[in-house]
Amino acid sequence: MSIIKQSEHPLSTFRMDCNTKLALVISTAGILLFGVVSYVYDWIAAAAL
């Protein structure tokens, strides 16, 4: 017995152009670089002194 039922109208695949993909990659890289890696802030603070 399957819990998930097949739909007659499944969602279509999300497609995007090259510029949108590039913007998404740049945004994700920026979030990972400046949001997760905290030593980047320490490096910026040290360079500002």
Residue, then its C-alpha position, 0 to 999 in steps of 0.5 A: m500500500s502506497i501512502i503517497k498517491q499519484s496526482e493527475h496533474p503533478l508539478s512541472t519541473f522548475r526551469m530558469d535561465c542562465n542569468t537566474k542560475l548565476a545570480l542564485v549561485i552568487s547569492t548562495a556563495g555570498i551567504l555561505l561566505f559571509g553568513v556561515v564563515s565567521y572568520v571572514y568578519d575577523w579578517i575584514a576587521a583586522a584589515a580595517l585597523 
